Amino acid sequence: MDREYQDRRRQNLARNRPKHALVGVAQGASSFANSVASGFSGLVTRPLEGASREGVGGLFKGFGKGLVGAVTKPAVGIFDLTSNITEGIRNTATPTDINMIERVRYPRYIGSDGILQPYSLREAIGQHWLKDVDGGKYLNDTYLAHCHVQNNERVAMLTNNRVMLIRTRNLSVEWQEPFTEIQTIKREPTGIAIYLRNMSWEPFFIITDKNSREDFFKRIEEAVIKYNSTRRPMQ
């Protein structure tokens, strides 16, 4: 339930592949330490975040999330430790590998306004998913926002031209609808419904977290309005 922790873990798994056995041990130990630290810090931060958003109810809800994280994050850390050590042994580098250079983080996301903002791992990952999904089929679209839906392997993606549902594990598109086909969008108690002009079907994003649902709905609304305003015929 900690999206920031999930994004950091995905980046580490994708970018920091151990090439040596010793590197695998070091990276695995670091991942385990970070997981334990994140798990225990969540006992404090999650209740405070919940209280600031939803008051007393959010406080107890945040405490429950923090308690779950304190148990599951160290367990994930142990799994990553084992995985890194195993992969490091398997991929022990040869002498010809010593000059290999790999990117340590995803390219920075810069919005359409061109203003340079502090580096955002979440936005950088979202942009990476969009540019690589389906082999770069949507390379010319501009990333605007994304939101996790249903589970950690599915993401609702918003670009300057369309909304889409993608699978992050194999970077494939489950479905996509351009703004030209969208009649209206509507907030529901469990997600966001999209009504198409041809009424062939009704795409639906399952987003149970209220704050995430409200924020993503607003971003879709703004994107569609901007898209339509730029394509109105000149009076």
Order of alpha helices (4+ residues) and beta strands (2+ residues): alpha-alpha-alpha-alpha-beta-beta-beta-beta-beta-beta-beta-alpha
